[in-house]
Amino acid sequence: MGKFRKLGRHAAHRVSMLRTMVSQLVKHERIETTVAKAKEGRRKADQMVQLGKEDTLDAARRASAFVRGDDVVHKLFMELAYCYKDRAGGYTRLLRTRIRVGDATPMAYIEFVDRENELREAKPATPQPPQRVPLD
């Protein structure tokens, strides 16, 4: 079983919050939330984009079981899957923005990379050095 943040909520509330957060992220392509929620939401959003890239009936059913709204599923499988077809992972980025006034909670933007109106441009891919093979 994988590790995850509990976010101070019971299981049903946590899943509902993550479903709503991922759906709004797909719809608006950028949302502001707390850093802890953004880190968990980023994991689920990347999983949903990966399902969109699979482009199978099973993937569509699994995605529609998690996200809210047929328009969100359509955007996942048509727009985002096409946009990230050559990217192996890392579809979202987390940008820390401010400290919330009421309770001093660190806030952050979570947004998709390689899109219009980005807050920060994506870093270019760095070439990997060749792997050295040990001599026998």
N, C-alpha and C positions, 0 to 999 in steps of 0.2 A: 504494500500500500504506500502510495507516495505521500510526501509531507506537504502540508499546506498551512496557511495562516487561518486561524479561527475567526479573526476580525471581531471578536467580542459578540458573536451572534451564534444562535443555535443553527443546526445544519440546514433546516428548511429556509430560514431567513437568509443565510449566507448564500445558498444556491440561487435563491430568487434575486438577491442583490447582484450577484455575478452575471446572471442571465440578462438582467436589465442593463447592466453596465456594458456588457459586450454588445448587446443590440444597439445601444445608443452610440457606442464607439463606431460600429460599422455604419450606422446611419449618418453620423455627423463627421466622422473621420478624425475627430479630436474632442476629448472631454477633459475637464479638470476634476480631480478627486484627491483623496489623501494618498500619500506615498504607499502605504501598506495595501490599500485597495487597488491602486494602480499596478503594483507588482503582481498581485493575484490575477487581476483582470487582463494583464498583458499575456500571462500564460494561456488563459482560456481563449483570448482573441487569436493568438498565434495558432492554437489548435483548430479553431474554426476556419481560418484562412487555409490551413493545410487540408481540411476536409473539402473546402471549395476547390482546391487544386486537384483533388482526386477525381472529381467529376463523375461519380458513380451514383446510382440510385440509393445504395446503402449510405453513402456519405451525405447525400441530400437529406435523407431521413434522420440521420444522427444530428446534423446541423439544425434542422427544423425542430427537433425535439429539445434543443437547448436554447436557441435564440428566439426572440419574440417578434413575430411578424413575417409574412410572406415576402414583403419588400426587402427585408434584411437578408433573407435566404437568397433571393434573386441577386442582390448586390454582391453577396459573397461568391456565388457561383459564376456570375457573368463578369462583373467589373473587377473585383479584387483578384480573382483567380487569374484573369488575363494579365493584370498589372504585375503580379508577382510570379508569373510562370517560370522565369529564369532565376528566381531567388530561392535559395535552399532553406532559408529560415530567417528569423529576425525581422518580422514584418512590422513590428511596432517599436516605438521608442518612448522612453520615460524622461521627461524634463522637469526637474524640480523648479518650482516657481516662487513660492512665498511661504510665510508662516501665517496660518489662519489667526485672526485677531481674537476670536472668542475663547479658544482653548489651546492656542499655540501649537496646533498640529501642522506638521509640514505638508504642504500641498504640492501637487505635480500635475502636469499635462501628460496624458497618454495619447499618442497619435500614430497614424500609419506613416511609414517612411516612403520615400519616392512618390510624392504626390504634390499637387499644387498648394501654395500657401503654407509651406512648412515653416515651423518656428526655427528649425535648424536644418541645414542641408545634410544629407547622408554623406558619410565619409567614403571616399573611393576605396575600392577593394585593394588591399596591399598584396603584392605577389608573395607567395610563400617560398622560402629558400628550399633548394632541393634537399631531399632526405639523404643523409649519409648512410651508406651501407657498411657495416663493420667488415673488415678483412678477416678471412679465416686464418 
